[in-house]
Amino acid sequence: MEPKPEQSPHHAYPDHWEADVVLRDGGTARIRPITTDDAERLVSFYEQVSDESKYYRFFAPYPRLSDRDVHRFTHHDYVDRVGLAVTIGGEFIGTVRYDRIDDRGRPASAPADEAEVAFLVQDAHQGRGVASALLEHIAAVARERGIRRFAAEVLPANNKMIKVFRDAGYTQRRSFEDGSVHLTLDLEPTEESLAVQRGREQRAEARSVQRLLAPGSVAVIGAGRTPGGVGRTVLRNLLAAGYTGRAYAVNRAFDEGLATLDGVPAHRSLGEIDEQVDLAVIAVPAHQVPEAVADCGEHGVQGLVVVSAGYAERGADGRELQRELVRQARSYGMRIIGPNAFGIINTAENVRLNASLAPESPARGRIGLFTQSGAIGIALLSGLHRRGAGLSSFISAGNRADVSGNDFLQYSFEDPDTDVALLYLESLGNPRKFTRLARRTAAVKPVVVVKGARHSGTNPPGHAVPVSRIPDATVSALMRQAGVIRVDTVTEMVDAGILLAGQPLPSGPRVAILGNSESLGLLTYDACLAEGLRPRPPIDLTTAASPQDFRDALAEALADATCDAVIVTAIPWVGEDGEAETGDGQVLAAALHTAVAGGSAKPVAVVHVEIGGLAEALAAASSTAAPRQRPTTARTAPPEAPTDRTASTDREGATDRQAPTDRTTDTDRTTASAPAAPHPPAAPAAPEATPPAPEATPPAPEDRPRPGRIPAYPAAERAVRALAEAVKYAQWRRQAAVPGKVPELLDETIDEAGAAALIEAHLAAAPDPRGRQLGHDEARELLGRYGIDVRPTLPAPDPDAAVAAAARLGYPVALKTTAPHLRHRADLGGVRLDLTDEDALRRAYGDLTDLLGKPAELLPVVQAMAPRGVDTVVRASIDAAAGAVLSFGLAGAPSELLGDTAHRLVPVTDRDAAELIRSIRAAPVLFGWRGAAPVDTAALEELLLRLSRLVDDHPEVVSVALEPVVVAPQGLTALGATVRLAPPPARNDLGPRRLPSY
């Protein structure tokens, strides 16, 4: 929407202020600047506001707006006078405006930095969080225009508005003057205001997904009269699942006399339905979707599942259709799953929704599943079903034009029916937000992720989201930092998911192995060592072992304080005639269930070979399992009473789980010594750390009942890999109990203001949007402001200059080339070390130039020798999507050839820094490998903390490389540094909440 010429043409219409937001109840609305075209909308809006709300706004009866008022409230310069409106369906439901004022309250222009602010929200939409969303956005606009404080006059009886200001989290002052409350808000974001904003975002986005998954009524638009077809299939699946709400079939091609279809009311349009429809599944050709969406929006539908194809997966024209679909749906306050979606499922007993193309609804369980691929969704549903694992919810998002994995994490965080969240992702639209949400969710329940399209460098067809250029290995490391369990395949996802959903978290890496096959036990032992676990020697029960022998051995292992988990291996029994017998798997399963029910809470997994019925029986919940006491956070249930439903099973299916459990672990156990197997010396464990505390309060923890399902695996490697992931996640959870911190001693040696002045001067000296790379001395000066010392180098354009430089620095020295193609390439002869006198230096200079070229090409420098140690490399870089990333590795082949580099998101804490240097595979080199002296890792951790502070404090520092950093037994020396400055990339995670717009 463009402004008219009279709207201060020197201030263009700020279209970047436009935003789609999710309101408190899960509906969406659009926030945008008010223009002169909005006069009629404003008058209509005001007529629908109650007299009481008008009185609160103007402090007097004000039944209608005058022409002068309308002109004033629709003409803005977008600097000193700004108005924003919240719209649904193109009509105003709320407004806010500010007017810049001076210290006496009179209209003013910059540099005055205070503004008077006032809100008005339609009564029908009060309580939906409209004013809170407007405050976030008008505050961001004001900061952009140089306004630092808001002033507001509120009547004492206007408690709702006072609460909006009070709960915003900004620093504020309040006084009572002339019969009104005078409020002053400092608009600088605070930790509290950011936490409030993110808490509101979490609740709103979770509610928006909950409205989709628990509708009271569903209309399938495009259900055909003849069997088959996408719409009719969805309707059939909806009814077959026993949906507890009201269902409708809608198709404009229905005959007027058609009353029902598959036993549900049939209509030609939503307007013919007497009640409001909560969810619409759209299954019509793409060119008919806009008409269907408009019909939904005009009749109050809350959300859409669009299974229709023909959008961004078809190319540029389809992408534009997809954008228009999202714009149209959001204009009516609706959220979309899809297009090109497979559908959604909710197995809650009071919902039983299967609005998908899956012919059979999965059993009820504790796993939430989100996938960006219909084919992968089918595979995961099938795999979980065969393994006897039930689902709480399922979303297949298709092209994920709107509802995404981030929304699913928001929902899963507080969903009391979900214990484990599984996500198959092909793109990350907002990696910063994903890691933040994943970190918070993982603190209360496991999050398992498979990331597709890892190495293509592009997004899959249909996924119109920003492409991050950070390597997949970095993405994986950042997920691990956030507590995400990152696996490579959907099979591994299922393996980990069924273990985490049915078993307690292990208290440590010590594993007991028992079974009736020595060979299978040894394979399991080897797999444990390969995954970093600490197995005890396998207990061979011999092939003659009975189910009772298994029960007794498992009970003994569970009671043993020196083990944290148990893997049971089983093969068919051998009869007296030498023939293998499949045995009665149910009998063995019952014996194992009995042992687990009477033992301590430790995870148990079973590896079996062709024992008929064992997997099915193990997957069935134990009758002795305690029932779950669920938190009081409740879903909105459809109005009709729930009915019982028996879960269907296939060959490896199971009955509904009776013992879902939380993630509480015993953290007081001691850790046993490592297994007696040859290993290189490991790096000492980092002190236990945590990611930042969650922004919202998680559901209350529960006492963990006995596990009711025991996962079974056809191969030892799969069981061990799943257990190893559980061990690493449990360790992360224990670390998450105590926050890391940044030592205060750094503050005393950091000159933040001095660094800011240097950065400003460097950027002003060479104004270029691409930025500039600092010279060696410039980089040394900037890094020095943060206590990072880089050893000086002196140019050596000829042998005499080299000798003079050495005399100034002091022998012994190093002679190095700095030409880009030879930098850090000692293997090519570009570095000569330990030159102890002038003769040695001149000989080295001659050899260097004879071998590699003229001095003008080599750009040689002289540098004083550093104490001997381990060469490392430390880097920090800014990715526009993921944020600032700190990286560490050993210099040379380990990091460059083998990719042995660790990464953490900035800012890092002391615990993060300790973990960073210990998480590379070559870490033992730093801790005394092969009898070498351990290096000063404390100094290395301090360096990492200082560099993290630098890039966190100054986003203009877009990349830093310290190479090499020689870490000696005492202290360290940074021998080289490159620093690049540029205007900072835009942050999409610090502004007011808004839905992505691609």
Number of C-alpha atoms within 10 A of each C-alpha: 11 12 19 14 10 10 18 15 11 9 12 14 20 14 11 8 14 16 19 21 26 30 24 22 17 25 23 26 25 25 24 21 26 27 23 19 14 19 18 12 16 21 17 13 18 22 15 13 18 14 17 14 18 20 15 20 20 14 14 11 13 15 13 12 14 11 11 8 12 16 14 12 23 19 22 25 17 23 19 22 21 23 23 27 26 26 21 19 17 12 18 24 26 25 25 22 22 26 23 27 22 16 11 7 13 11 15 18 15 14 11 16 20 28 28 21 20 20 20 23 27 19 15 11 12 14 14 16 17 26 24 20 25 24 21 17 23 23 24 19 21 25 16 11 16 15 24 17 21 24 23 19 23 21 18 14 11 16 10 12 20 17 11 16 18 16 14 20 20 20 16 16 12 14 10 13 9 6 10 16 17 17 19 20 21 18 21 14 16 13 11 15 18 18 16 18 22 20 15 21 24 24 20 25 27 25 24 28 25 20 22 26 26 25 24 22 20 27 28 26 29 28 30 23 19 8 12 12 14 19 27 23 20 28 28 21 20 26 19 15 22 20 27 24 20 18 22 23 30 27 21 15 13 19 12 10 8 12 13 13 20 14 11 14 16 27 25 18 19 27 13 11 16 7 11 16 22 21 26 29 29 28 28 22 12 21 11 13 19 15 11 22 24 16 15 28 23 12 19 17 24 25 32 24 28 27 27 24 19 19 24 23 20 12 12 12 12 17 21 13 18 25 17 13 22 21 16 17 23 25 21 27 25 27 26 26 27 30 30 27 25 27 25 23 28 26 27 20 18 22 27 27 27 29 31 27 24 21 14 17 26 27 25 25 25 28 26 27 27 23 28 27 23 20 12 14 25 15 14 21 20 16 18 23 23 19 24 31 31 27 28 26 28 26 32 32 30 29 27 24 27 23 22 26 28 22 20 26 27 24 24 27 29 24 21 19 23 24 26 30 30 27 26 23 19 19 24 21 23 21 22 20 16 20 22 18 23 26 25 25 26 24 27 23 25 30 28 26 24 20 19 18 13 17 9 9 13 16 19 18 14 23 22 20 18 16 16 20 13 16 11 16 16 18 21 19 19 21 24 20 22 27 29 24 22 20 19 12 14 21 16 19 23 21 23 27 27 24 25 30 31 29 27 26 28 29 25 25 25 23 26 24 27 27 27 23 21 18 13 24 24 17 15 26 24 16 20 25 16 14 16 15 23 24 25 20 15 23 19 18 18 14 16 12 15 15 19 16 18 23 20 15 20 27 20 12 25 24 16 14 13 18 25 29 26 23 27 25 31 25 19 20 21 14 13 7 6 8 10 12 14 17 19 15 20 18 16 23 25 19 21 25 27 19 21 25 20 13 17 17 24 22 25 28 24 27 24 21 17 15 18 16 18 24 28 25 25 27 26 24 22 24 14 16 19 17 15 15 14 15 14 9 12 11 17 15 18 17 14 13 11 17 12 8 13 9 17 15 18 12 12 20 23 26 21 22 25 19 26 27 27 24 22 20 18 14 12 7 12 11 15 15 9 16 14 10 8 7 9 10 14 16 20 12 10 16 14 20 24 24 25 16 14 18 19 18 12 15 15 13 13 14 11 19 20 25 27 27 30 26 28 28 19 14 16 26 19 19 25 29 21 23 29 22 21 26 22 20 24 25 21 22 25 19 18 23 14 14 15 20 15 18 11 8 8 15 13 9 14 19 16 15 10 12 20 17 11 15 20 12 11 18 17 10 10 10 12 11 11 10 18 17 18 17 13 16 14 16 18 20 17 22 21 16 20 23 19 22 18 21 15 16 21 20 17 24 16 18 18 14 15 23 19 15 21 27 14 11 17 14 18 19 23 21 27 27 27 18 15 11 10 18 15 20 15 14 9 11 15 22 20 19 17 15 20 15 15 18 11 14 26 17 12 19 23 13 14 22 18 11 12 15 11 14 20 12 14 22 17 26 23 24 23 23 20 20 14 13 21 19 20 21 20 24 21 26 21 23 17 21 22 22 20 22 23 26 20 24 27 27 20 18 11 16 18 12 8 10 14 19 24 23 27 26 23 22 18 24 24 21 20 28 28 24 23 24 26 23 20 20 18 19 20 19 20 25 21 16 16 10 9 12 14 18 21 18 21 14 17 23 19 19 21 27 24 23 25 23 21 28 22 18 14 15 20 21 23 23 21 23 18 21 22 20 25 22 24 22 19 14 15 24 24 22 20 20 23 17 23 18 22 20 16 15 14 11 13 16 16 12 15 21 19 19 15 15 13 14
